[in-house]
Amino acid sequence: MDTKLFFQNGKLTLDINPCEIRMSHWVYAPVLTHTEMAEVLFDLSGMCWDLQFADERGDEIILELALYSDVAKVFTLVLNISKGQASLNGDIFSIHDVRKVLGNIT
């Protein structure tokens, strides 16, 4: 997987930061930045969230994330930047609360 992905014609940058959780066990934490405004929308570095897949569909960015160490259980995070919203399992919240919401999942 690339360590930097671009969405919405370069308006958004998704940096993927590798982090060694245990010896030889790595997670790839996503950091989403609004490039034009130089604003970090969310940063999952230092958490145990591993980016499995990222795609853009219309106005939405879809991220599939697994919580280490149960990488078989994948969560789909849908981001709508123009609305400033994110959704996870049907719950809608501010995109700025992504870290907080994912931090409450055990």
N, C-alpha and C positions, 0 to 999 in steps of 0.2 A: 504494500500500500504506500502511496506517496505520502510524504510528511506535510504537504501543503496542498490543499484543494481550494479551488475558486468557484464561487457561485454567483448567480445573478450578474453575469458579465463583469466579474471582478469586484463587484460592490462588497462582497463578503469573502473573507478568507477563513478557512478552517485549517488551523494548524493541528497536527497530530504529534503529540509529545510522548515519546517512549519513556517508560518509567519501570525500572526493575523492582518488582514487588518482593520477590524472593529470588534466591540464586537460580538464574536461568528462567525465571517466570516474569514475563513482561506484560504490561498493559499499555495501551495506546490512548492516552487521554486527549479528547478534543478541546480546542479553544477556538471559539467563534468570535471573529472581529469584524465590525463594520468598518471596512477599509476607508471609505470616503470620510468618515467622521473620526477615525482612529479611536474607536470605542470598543472595548472588549465587552461583548454581550454576555458571555459566560465562559468560565474556565474550569474544567474538571481535573486539572492537574492536582496531584497529591491525593486524589480520591482513587478508588479501585474500579472506576468505570473504564471499560475497554471498548473502543470504537470498532464495530464489526463491519459496518457498511454505511455509506453516505451517498445520497442521490438528490437530485433536484427535480421536482415535478411541478411545473407551473410556478406559482408564487411560493411554494412550500419547499423546505429542505427536510429530508427524511434522514434521521440518524438511527441506526440500530446499535444499541449498546448492551453489553453484558457486564454484570457486576462480578468481578473476580471474587471468588474462585468458581462460581457456578456459571461458567461460560455457555452452558447449554440453554440457560434461561435468558432470552433476549427481549429487551424492552425497545419499543419503537417510539422515538421522540420526534414529533412533527413540529417544525418551526415555521411560523408565518411572520416574516420580518416586517412587512408593511403594516400589519396589525399589532406588532409587538407582542405576539402571543406564542405560546408553546402548548402542546398537548401531549399527555401521556396517559394511556389507557382511558381515553375519553375525558379526562380532567383537563380543563383549560386554565392556564395561569400566565402571568407575565414572563416574557423571555428572560428578564433579569432575575427571575426566581428559579431558574433551571437548577443551579447548584444546590439551592436549599431544598427543593422538591426531591431531587435525586439523593440528597444526603439523608433524607428520611426513609429511604427504602432499605430494608435489611434483607 
